[in-house]
Amino acid sequence: MNLTLKQYIDWVQSWKLNPSEIIKYYFDKAQKLNSEYFSFIRFHEDYILDNTSNFSSRPLHWVPIWIKDIILTKNYISSCWSHMLKNYISPYSATCFLNLEKNWWLMIWKTNMDEFAMWWSTENSYFGITKNNHWVDRVPWWSSWWSAVAVASDSCIAALWTDTWWSVRQPASFCGIVWLKPTYGRVSRYGVQSMASSLDQVGTFTKTVEDARILLSSIAWFDPQDSQSDKRADNIDFLDYSDPKNFKIWLPTEVLWEGLDPKVKSKFLETIEKLKSEWFQIDEISIPPLTYSVPMYYTLMPAEVSTNLARLDWIKFGLQEDTTNFDTMMDYYSKIRSSWFGDEAKRRILLGTFVLSSANYEWYYIKAQKARDQLKSDFDKIYSSYDIIIMPTVPEVAWKIWERSDDPLKMYLADMYTIPANMWWLPAISVPIWTIEDRWEDMPVWIQLMANTWQEKKIFDLWEWIEKNN
């Protein structure tokens, strides 16, 4: 079937589709494919039965969607795919989820994820590895890949995920679908379990850019419960298409570094030349501080992780063991946190604790914050003259499962292209437009667009133009 969101809406409105049959189709298909790809951890048939009668009175009822397990849903488990929260039932729902319900979406499952969204190649999920829907021996990429695989395999029409530095864009790229990270503050983070508070943003997985416009309009909302929500979030002028031919586009010279796969680079430059032939102005401009975005990010992110996860000690949250079996509270904390956090979570907690220690706070954390502010100023100057930044999403295609697990540094360095959007709160979109052969397999590759804050319309318009003219 492979329905897009726009097709679903049009066909339901014209009575060409029976929503209840579509829900059953996707529910059955997801269960069948899950044995192969393992995208979902929980199927919520009880939620469907409890809500279909209420939703049926609404004009676009029962749009099937799945959400990341980090998004809280009242009376249902939200485990963050960690042993620490394996049975946690939330007493309230996240604002973005409530907005979905208000706009006639119907959750039918929750997806797999890396522990606490700590982006890796799904090899760090407590519950198991998710496989790429194109080739099951390859990773779908980072913490949102379960959602990416589900949409790419047509196990659902669309999905919500969280993005902290690339964890929506890169999986979308590896799996060949559309990813959108909105401006920080466009979508409320209230009820979304935080990993790194100044970086996290709810994003979308869809099959087309048009679908991304529609889904974003359903969840964009000013929420006074989120201290970082912005009143400009309610402005959804991005729904209407405008011709982007007068856009000025900036290509950072640094993204063409030696780490970019030659085949990916060749396809990327082909697209640049095609845009130039259509009279788009594209200027290559160097911004050397961009190369420092990765170490900047890996200083600030672990600091926020260690702070946010400090509350997880199996006393304030989670189950509680018999404390009488331990001589001191330190023994208790040490046993619980060393036993129930995964390796990647512990790695980031330790690094963040080091960065925030009294001996290192000014040398690392404060310097990284100052560098963040400086580079934000550099971006603002460029956006005063340019509309869009264009670059690859990831420097290479999806690799084989476990192929990089012994080299975390190389995996971290693959993030230079996507980190800026989160570090400087920019909207960005990643869309696949070609494939290349890698070890006798055709793998999707992609382009990423970034606009200035609150300028989602520009990236939507330019990418829809590319989709139509590619």
VOGU-3710 file (C-alpha; in Angstrom, 3 decimals, decimal comma):
1> mnltlkqyid> 0,000/0,000/0,000  2,727/2,498/1,062  0,373/5,401/1,769  1,644/8,929/2,256  -0,019/11,137/4,836  -1,409/13,436/2,153  -2,948/10,470/0,302  -4,505/9,182/3,503  -6,097/12,542/4,274  -7,399/13,029/0,729
11> wvqswklnps> -8,789/9,512/0,449  -10,459/9,551/3,866  -12,093/12,893/3,094  -13,375/11,546/-0,224  -14,582/8,278/1,405  -12,159/6,160/-0,627  -10,613/4,676/2,519  -12,038/3,089/5,622  -9,790/4,278/8,496  -10,490/1,218/10,632
21> eiikyyfdka> -9,281/-1,054/7,822  -6,109/1,046/7,437  -5,397/0,788/11,157  -5,789/-2,989/11,024  -3,610/-3,192/7,893  -0,736/-1,285/9,478  -1,093/-2,998/12,842  -0,870/-6,441/11,246  1,933/-5,429/8,900  4,013/-3,909/11,693
31> qklnseyfsf> 3,695/-7,036/13,797  4,739/-9,185/10,850  7,762/-7,055/9,884  8,857/-6,575/13,471  10,240/-10,091/13,593  12,582/-9,098/10,764  13,542/-5,507/11,606  12,613/-5,187/15,307  11,421/-1,578/15,096  8,774/-1,824/17,822
41> irfhedyild> 8,931/-2,740/21,466  5,243/-2,468/22,357  2,032/-2,668/20,347  -0,853/-0,764/21,892  -3,958/-2,572/20,709  -5,590/-1,587/24,015  -5,027/2,089/23,211  -6,613/1,614/19,782  -9,682/-0,088/21,249  -10,034/2,569/23,946
51> ntsnfssrpl> -9,878/5,509/21,522  -11,343/4,518/18,175  -14,876/5,410/19,211  -13,805/8,861/20,390  -11,646/9,503/17,359  -14,274/8,320/14,877  -16,303/11,500/15,357  -13,448/13,636/14,062  -13,063/14,492/10,379  -9,595/12,965/9,912
61> hwvpiwikdi> -9,794/10,227/12,500  -7,342/7,415/13,072  -4,248/8,568/11,214  -1,865/5,743/12,269  1,404/6,907/13,794  4,065/5,493/16,048  6,133/7,412/18,566  9,473/7,069/20,259  9,524/5,410/23,665  11,031/8,564/25,179
71> iltknyissc> 7,728/10,448/24,678  5,529/10,015/27,738  2,032/8,585/27,320  -0,329/8,562/30,269  -1,026/5,106/31,748  1,365/3,414/29,308  4,974/2,322/29,744  7,618/4,832/28,631  10,892/3,056/29,276  13,433/5,009/27,189
81> wshmlknyis> 14,536/1,492/26,267  16,558/1,271/29,443  16,559/-1,339/32,176  16,443/1,595/34,610  12,877/2,439/33,493  11,733/-0,839/32,018  8,332/-0,739/33,781  7,858/3,020/34,211  4,237/4,113/33,652  3,829/7,844/33,204
91> pysatcflnl> 1,065/9,717/35,110  0,738/12,260/32,280  1,253/12,589/28,525  3,722/14,735/26,619  2,305/17,871/25,008  3,329/16,751/21,519  1,413/13,506/22,032  -1,670/15,365/23,270  -1,479/17,544/20,167  -1,457/14,427/18,011
101> eknwwlmiwk> -4,603/13,201/19,703  -6,223/16,600/19,286  -5,425/16,465/15,569  -6,881/12,972/15,017  -3,736/10,878/15,063  -3,923/7,422/16,636  -0,865/5,831/18,262  -0,649/2,127/17,564  2,843/1,308/18,861  6,035/2,570/20,418
111> tnmdefamww> 9,373/2,158/18,745  12,715/0,753/19,735  15,505/3,209/20,548  18,984/3,404/21,982  19,049/3,788/25,735  17,891/7,306/26,686  18,260/8,261/23,004  22,034/8,070/23,315  22,617/7,789/19,646  24,454/4,771/18,556
121> stensyfgit> 23,811/2,208/15,884  20,925/0,485/17,760  23,537/-1,864/19,107  22,971/-0,337/22,572  19,270/-0,899/23,041  18,493/-2,946/26,146  15,786/-4,737/24,168  17,669/-5,614/20,983  19,128/-4,445/17,651  17,030/-2,874/14,897
131> knnhwvdrvp> 18,016/-3,742/11,330  18,044/-1,567/8,251  14,989/-2,251/6,097  17,058/-2,007/2,904  19,702/-4,519/4,010  19,203/-6,385/7,293  22,955/-6,787/7,870  23,419/-2,998/8,059  22,677/-0,499/10,797  19,847/2,005/10,289
141> wwsswwsava> 22,070/4,463/12,226  21,410/6,244/15,491  18,819/6,417/18,229  15,846/7,162/16,004  16,432/4,483/13,469  13,624/2,316/14,738  11,241/5,028/13,684  13,090/5,457/10,409  12,919/1,737/9,657  9,218/1,633/10,503
151> vasdsciaal> 8,366/4,446/8,074  10,767/3,223/5,391  9,319/-0,297/5,537  5,755/1,121/5,428  4,932/-0,249/8,862  3,240/3,096/9,502  2,469/6,346/7,702  4,613/8,659/9,831  6,455/8,844/13,143  7,567/11,212/15,884
161> wtdtwwsvrq> 11,087/11,118/17,219  13,522/13,272/19,157  16,679/14,752/17,670  19,642/15,901/19,754  22,300/16,234/17,086  21,390/13,995/14,165  19,406/11,142/15,626  16,484/11,795/13,280  18,307/13,066/10,194  20,939/10,355/9,957
171> pasfcgivwl> 18,572/7,368/10,366  16,272/8,946/7,788  19,239/9,175/5,461  20,384/5,596/6,032  16,847/4,316/5,468  15,873/6,568/2,556  13,046/8,713/3,989  12,417/12,357/4,950  13,482/13,710/8,293  12,678/17,134/9,779
181> kptygrvsry> 14,161/18,851/12,819  12,123/21,974/13,632  13,449/25,149/15,219  14,228/24,644/18,911  11,089/25,790/20,724  8,708/25,091/17,812  7,497/21,808/19,374  7,019/21,508/23,123  9,440/19,236/24,969  7,163/18,980/28,009
191> gvqsmassld> 6,708/15,292/28,762  9,651/14,238/26,593  12,270/12,616/28,793  15,357/14,798/28,496  18,770/13,629/27,462  20,447/16,990/26,760  17,952/19,747/27,448  19,446/22,547/25,348  19,775/20,250/22,324  16,707/17,969/22,309
201> qvgtftktve> 13,887/18,701/19,876  10,962/16,574/18,718  11,220/15,831/14,997  9,321/13,900/12,344  9,818/10,961/9,997  7,662/11,020/6,864  7,705/9,673/3,328  7,549/13,083/1,611  8,348/16,712/2,379  4,663/17,543/1,953
211> darillssia> 3,844/15,058/4,727  6,455/16,719/6,966  4,654/20,044/6,561  1,364/18,470/7,592  2,731/16,573/10,600  4,683/19,576/11,890  1,545/21,720/11,721  -0,161/19,184/14,027  2,457/19,387/16,794  3,822/22,964/16,545
221> wfdpqdsqsd> 2,421/24,847/19,511  3,429/27,369/22,159  3,380/25,539/25,472  3,756/27,566/28,701  4,714/24,331/30,490  7,967/24,225/28,479  10,301/27,048/29,534  11,976/26,981/26,111  8,754/27,058/24,089  8,307/30,198/22,007
231> kradnidfld> 5,161/32,098/21,071  6,338/32,089/17,448  5,736/28,326/17,464  2,046/28,925/16,698  2,859/30,521/13,341  2,385/27,747/10,760  2,817/29,795/7,591  5,065/26,993/6,286  2,051/25,057/4,948  1,906/26,905/1,607
241> ysdpknfkiw> 4,473/26,393/-1,144  6,355/29,324/-2,695  8,873/29,297/-5,551  12,398/29,284/-4,026  14,248/30,395/-7,184  15,463/33,630/-5,567  17,122/31,830/-2,648  20,804/32,401/-1,950  22,463/29,160/-0,813  25,632/28,750/1,217
251> lptevlwegl> 27,853/25,663/0,913  30,376/25,442/3,799  33,754/24,503/2,356  34,523/22,414/5,446  31,859/19,804/4,624  33,878/18,621/1,626  36,626/17,318/3,927  38,650/14,176/3,297  36,336/12,086/5,482  33,495/12,431/2,962
261> dpkvkskfle> 33,027/9,217/0,994  34,116/9,920/-2,635  30,917/8,421/-4,036  28,736/10,496/-1,704  30,789/13,587/-2,526  30,412/13,001/-6,262  26,610/12,702/-6,045  26,413/15,717/-3,755  28,413/17,903/-6,141  26,276/16,704/-9,063
271> tieklksewf> 23,243/18,092/-7,264  25,039/21,372/-6,548  25,857/21,759/-10,233  22,279/20,983/-11,206  20,970/23,659/-8,844  23,450/26,136/-10,289  22,259/25,282/-13,793  18,750/26,220/-12,649  20,057/29,677/-11,712  20,254/29,140/-7,978
281> qideisippl> 23,064/31,179/-6,410  25,315/28,810/-4,449  28,471/30,198/-2,848  31,200/28,170/-1,199  32,231/29,969/1,980  34,640/28,758/4,634  33,670/28,922/8,298  36,609/27,246/10,108  34,939/27,168/13,568  32,441/24,677/12,089
291> tysvpmyytl> 35,079/21,970/12,414  35,006/22,488/16,186  31,318/21,720/16,464  31,953/18,042/17,267  34,306/18,587/20,263  32,061/21,470/21,353  29,049/19,183/21,279  30,812/16,315/23,046  31,720/18,651/25,879  28,278/20,155/26,430
301> mpaevstnla> 26,085/17,123/25,705  27,599/14,747/28,328  27,380/17,525/30,933  23,640/17,798/30,357  23,275/14,010/30,226  24,957/13,505/33,584  22,727/16,167/35,136  19,489/14,799/33,670  20,244/11,177/34,545  21,305/11,973/38,114
311> rldwikfglq> 17,675/11,564/39,186  17,603/7,924/38,064  18,731/6,037/41,150  15,879/3,560/41,789  14,692/5,624/44,751  13,228/8,777/43,186  12,454/6,924/39,935  12,237/3,306/38,973  12,009/0,221/41,124  13,601/0,036/44,536
321> edttnfdtmm> 15,746/-2,747/45,902  15,925/-3,640/49,590  18,228/-0,926/50,938  18,832/-2,930/54,115  21,091/-5,206/52,056  23,597/-2,371/51,587  25,941/-0,862/54,168  25,706/2,708/52,844  23,645/4,707/50,356  26,785/5,068/48,238
331> dyyskirssw> 26,961/1,275/47,958  23,319/1,230/46,918  23,725/3,957/44,263  26,894/2,354/42,940  25,259/-1,054/42,588  22,094/0,240/40,908  23,675/2,699/38,473  26,558/0,432/37,471  24,275/-2,556/36,959  21,301/-1,004/35,166
341> fgdeakrril> 22,786/1,710/32,977  24,176/0,495/29,641  27,767/1,082/28,533  27,039/4,137/26,404  24,975/5,784/29,160  27,745/5,202/31,681  30,346/6,526/29,244  28,469/9,804/28,864  27,621/10,156/32,544  31,299/9,766/33,448
351> lgtfvlssan> 32,421/12,232/30,783  29,792/14,764/31,833  30,704/14,433/35,495  34,343/15,064/34,584  33,464/18,164/32,540  31,316/19,609/35,349  33,742/18,881/38,173  35,066/21,898/40,050  38,564/21,322/38,641  37,406/21,231/34,998
361> yewyyikaqk> 34,220/23,336/34,808  35,891/26,545/33,615  38,438/24,805/31,391  35,933/22,686/29,478  32,263/23,530/30,026  32,544/27,336/30,115  34,930/27,403/27,147  32,570/25,218/25,120  29,643/27,529/25,928  31,642/30,567/24,821
371> ardqlksdfd> 32,620/28,810/21,600  28,965/27,916/21,036  27,970/31,567/21,378  30,728/32,691/19,007  29,787/30,241/16,293  26,122/31,162/16,688  27,157/34,744/15,969  29,010/33,549/12,836  25,893/31,710/11,645  23,726/34,782/12,235
381> kiyssydiii> 26,039/36,877/10,049  25,845/34,337/7,224  22,059/34,098/7,469  21,851/37,861/7,083  22,972/37,301/3,467  21,898/33,719/2,703  18,641/31,783/2,967  19,799/28,166/3,143  22,841/26,115/4,111  23,282/22,971/2,001
391> mptvpevawk> 25,470/20,003/2,895  25,456/16,194/3,020  23,655/14,619/5,975  26,190/11,886/6,703  29,642/11,371/5,118  29,020/7,738/4,132  26,360/5,095/3,614  25,081/2,682/6,267  27,741/0,281/7,447  27,460/-3,328/8,508
401> iwersddplk> 26,185/-4,187/12,000  29,074/-4,211/14,518  31,463/-2,892/11,858  32,163/0,297/13,863  31,252/-0,710/17,397  34,925/-0,918/18,430  35,671/2,609/17,162  33,293/5,059/18,877  35,511/8,048/18,013  35,102/7,464/14,270
411> myladmytip> 31,349/7,149/14,748  31,279/10,419/16,693  33,221/12,259/13,959  30,523/11,353/11,412  28,295/13,988/13,019  29,894/17,268/11,912  27,171/17,883/9,320  24,187/17,480/11,611  25,360/18,864/14,969  25,126/22,586/13,975
421> anmwwlpais> 21,330/22,489/13,686  21,026/21,377/17,310  23,866/23,471/18,706  22,396/26,648/17,225  18,690/25,676/17,334  18,192/25,759/13,547  15,504/23,960/11,512  16,892/21,336/9,145  15,634/18,648/6,803  17,266/15,578/5,295
431> vpiwtiedrw> 15,934/14,007/2,126  17,308/11,143/-0,017  17,615/11,827/-3,724  19,994/9,175/-5,067  21,537/5,781/-4,388  25,106/4,584/-4,746  26,575/1,103/-4,886  28,418/-0,042/-1,781  29,788/-3,571/-1,734  27,372/-4,629/-4,474
441> edmpvwiqlm> 24,371/-3,111/-2,681  22,440/0,011/-3,695  22,294/2,277/-0,636  20,413/5,596/-0,235  22,312/8,861/0,099  20,936/12,290/0,890  21,225/16,067/1,160  20,546/18,245/4,198  19,173/21,791/4,216  19,348/24,205/7,160
451> antwqekkif> 17,603/27,563/7,459  17,692/30,260/10,112  15,453/29,903/13,168  11,687/29,971/12,445  12,336/29,625/8,705  11,032/26,075/8,147  9,111/27,331/5,140  12,351/27,976/3,245  13,662/24,428/3,639  10,245/22,990/2,765
461> dlwewieknn> 9,975/25,113/-0,375  13,484/24,405/-1,641  13,250/20,685/-1,048  9,859/20,344/-2,646  11,345/22,090/-5,664  14,261/19,591/-5,683  11,823/16,672/-5,353  9,802/17,886/-8,319  12,793/18,635/-10,511  15,277/15,915/-9,641
//
